[in-house]
Amino acid sequence: MNTIRLYKFKDSIGRKIQLFSKESNLDPLDNHIDTNFLDIEIVTEYIITVPVDFTYEELSYKELLGLCGSAKQTIEHYFIKNINDYDMV
């Protein structure tokens, strides 16, 4: 068995977080910021155990969604939405 990570953002599931830069990642220490006024995007990371012969490309979106439902661990990543490469703060 292998462990893989899948990332869900809105209606897409992929093997990498490609849309956001590390600089726009909200740190848990940023809790003092009133996030109600920020445009925040959430990417959910699923840590999943799969068979050795698992092939990601052969699965439909519904199958990937079911696979994410069986994740042994999930992590939510919060990002400040960027406009013109600047973080909205």
CYANA upper distance limits for C-alpha pairs under 8 A (distance plus 0.5 A):
  1 MET  CA     49 THR  CA      6.91
  1 MET  CA     50 VAL  CA      6.12
  1 MET  CA     51 PRO  CA      5.10
  1 MET  CA     52 VAL  CA      5.66
  2 ASN  CA     49 THR  CA      6.09
  2 ASN  CA     50 VAL  CA      5.84
  2 ASN  CA     51 PRO  CA      6.53
  2 ASN  CA     52 VAL  CA      6.17
  3 THR  CA     47 ILE  CA      7.30
  3 THR  CA     48 ILE  CA      6.02
  3 THR  CA     49 THR  CA      4.92
  3 THR  CA     50 VAL  CA      6.62
  4 ILE  CA     47 ILE  CA      6.41
  4 ILE  CA     48 ILE  CA      5.90
  4 ILE  CA     49 THR  CA      6.91
  4 ILE  CA     50 VAL  CA      7.68
  5 ARG  CA     15 ARG  CA      6.87
  5 ARG  CA     45 GLU  CA      7.04
  5 ARG  CA     46 TYR  CA      5.99
  5 ARG  CA     47 ILE  CA      5.21
  5 ARG  CA     48 ILE  CA      6.72
  6 LEU  CA     13 ILE  CA      7.11
  6 LEU  CA     14 GLY  CA      6.15
  6 LEU  CA     15 ARG  CA      5.31
  6 LEU  CA     16 LYS  CA      7.56
  6 LEU  CA     45 GLU  CA      6.25
  6 LEU  CA     46 TYR  CA      5.65
  6 LEU  CA     47 ILE  CA      7.23
  6 LEU  CA     48 ILE  CA      8.21
  6 LEU  CA     68 CYS  CA      7.98
  7 TYR  CA     13 ILE  CA      6.02
  7 TYR  CA     14 GLY  CA      5.79
  7 TYR  CA     15 ARG  CA      6.46
  7 TYR  CA     16 LYS  CA      6.83
  7 TYR  CA     17 ILE  CA      6.97
  7 TYR  CA     43 VAL  CA      6.97
  7 TYR  CA     44 THR  CA      6.07
  7 TYR  CA     45 GLU  CA      5.03
  7 TYR  CA     46 TYR  CA      6.72
  8 LYS  CA     12 SER  CA      6.21
  8 LYS  CA     13 ILE  CA      4.94
  8 LYS  CA     14 GLY  CA      7.08
  8 LYS  CA     43 VAL  CA      6.17
  8 LYS  CA     44 THR  CA      5.67
  8 LYS  CA     45 GLU  CA      7.03
  8 LYS  CA     46 TYR  CA      8.43
  9 PHE  CA     13 ILE  CA      7.02
  9 PHE  CA     42 ILE  CA      7.28
  9 PHE  CA     43 VAL  CA      5.39
  9 PHE  CA     44 THR  CA      7.20
 10 LYS  CA     43 VAL  CA      8.34
 12 SER  CA     61 TYR  CA      8.32
 13 ILE  CA     61 TYR  CA      7.91
 13 ILE  CA     64 LEU  CA      7.76
 13 ILE  CA     65 LEU  CA      8.35
 17 ILE  CA     43 VAL  CA      8.38
 20 PHE  CA     24 SER  CA      7.35
 20 PHE  CA     25 ASN  CA      8.29
 20 PHE  CA     79 PHE  CA      7.65
 21 SER  CA     25 ASN  CA      7.60
 24 SER  CA     79 PHE  CA      5.87
 24 SER  CA     80 ILE  CA      5.78
 24 SER  CA     81 LYS  CA      7.85
 24 SER  CA     82 ASN  CA      7.99
 24 SER  CA     87 ASP  CA      6.68
 25 ASN  CA     77 HIS  CA      7.81
 25 ASN  CA     78 TYR  CA      6.49
 25 ASN  CA     79 PHE  CA      4.98
 25 ASN  CA     80 ILE  CA      7.03
 26 LEU  CA     30 ASP  CA      6.97
 26 LEU  CA     77 HIS  CA      8.25
 26 LEU  CA     78 TYR  CA      6.08
 26 LEU  CA     79 PHE  CA      6.07
 26 LEU  CA     80 ILE  CA      7.34
 27 ASP  CA     31 ASN  CA      8.38
 31 ASN  CA     35 THR  CA      8.46
 34 ASP  CA     38 LEU  CA      8.26
 35 THR  CA     39 ASP  CA      8.48
 35 THR  CA     40 ILE  CA      8.29
 38 LEU  CA     80 ILE  CA      7.30
 38 LEU  CA     81 LYS  CA      8.46
 38 LEU  CA     88 MET  CA      7.32
 38 LEU  CA     89 VAL  CA      7.16
 39 ASP  CA     80 ILE  CA      6.46
 39 ASP  CA     81 LYS  CA      6.00
 39 ASP  CA     88 MET  CA      7.93
 40 ILE  CA     78 TYR  CA      7.02
 40 ILE  CA     79 PHE  CA      6.04
 40 ILE  CA     80 ILE  CA      5.23
 40 ILE  CA     81 LYS  CA      6.09
 41 GLU  CA     78 TYR  CA      6.39
 41 GLU  CA     79 PHE  CA      5.71
 41 GLU  CA     80 ILE  CA      6.88
 41 GLU  CA     81 LYS  CA      6.74
 42 ILE  CA     76 GLU  CA      7.06
 42 ILE  CA     77 HIS  CA      6.17
 42 ILE  CA     78 TYR  CA      5.27
 42 ILE  CA     79 PHE  CA      6.87
 43 VAL  CA     76 GLU  CA      6.37
 43 VAL  CA     77 HIS  CA      5.63
 43 VAL  CA     78 TYR  CA      7.06
 43 VAL  CA     79 PHE  CA      8.47
 44 THR  CA     74 THR  CA      7.25
 44 THR  CA     75 ILE  CA      6.26
 44 THR  CA     76 GLU  CA      4.99
 44 THR  CA     77 HIS  CA      6.63
 45 GLU  CA     74 THR  CA      5.99
 45 GLU  CA     75 ILE  CA      5.50
 45 GLU  CA     76 GLU  CA      6.64
 45 GLU  CA     77 HIS  CA      7.95
 46 TYR  CA     68 CYS  CA      6.47
 46 TYR  CA     71 ALA  CA      6.19
 46 TYR  CA     72 LYS  CA      8.21
 46 TYR  CA     73 GLN  CA      6.59
 46 TYR  CA     74 THR  CA      5.17
 46 TYR  CA     75 ILE  CA      7.17
 47 ILE  CA     71 ALA  CA      6.00
 47 ILE  CA     72 LYS  CA      6.55
 47 ILE  CA     73 GLN  CA      5.76
 47 ILE  CA     74 THR  CA      6.71
 48 ILE  CA     67 LEU  CA      8.05
 48 ILE  CA     68 CYS  CA      7.63
 48 ILE  CA     70 SER  CA      7.61
 48 ILE  CA     71 ALA  CA      5.15
 48 ILE  CA     72 LYS  CA      6.44
 48 ILE  CA     73 GLN  CA      7.87
 49 THR  CA     71 ALA  CA      7.87
 49 THR  CA     72 LYS  CA      8.05
 50 VAL  CA     54 PHE  CA      6.71
 55 THR  CA     59 LEU  CA      8.03
 59 LEU  CA     63 GLU  CA      6.27
 59 LEU  CA     64 LEU  CA      6.75
 60 SER  CA     64 LEU  CA      6.72
 61 TYR  CA     65 LEU  CA      6.57
 62 LYS  CA     66 GLY  CA      6.74
 63 GLU  CA     67 LEU  CA      6.67
 64 LEU  CA     68 CYS  CA      6.66
 65 LEU  CA     69 GLY  CA      6.82
 66 GLY  CA     70 SER  CA      7.19
 67 LEU  CA     71 ALA  CA      7.31
 80 ILE  CA     87 ASP  CA      6.78
 80 ILE  CA     88 MET  CA      6.95
 80 ILE  CA     89 VAL  CA      8.39
 81 LYS  CA     87 ASP  CA      7.11
 81 LYS  CA     88 MET  CA      7.14
 82 ASN  CA     86 TYR  CA      5.92
 82 ASN  CA     87 ASP  CA      5.34
 82 ASN  CA     88 MET  CA      6.63
 83 ILE  CA     87 ASP  CA      7.29
 83 ILE  CA     88 MET  CA      7.67
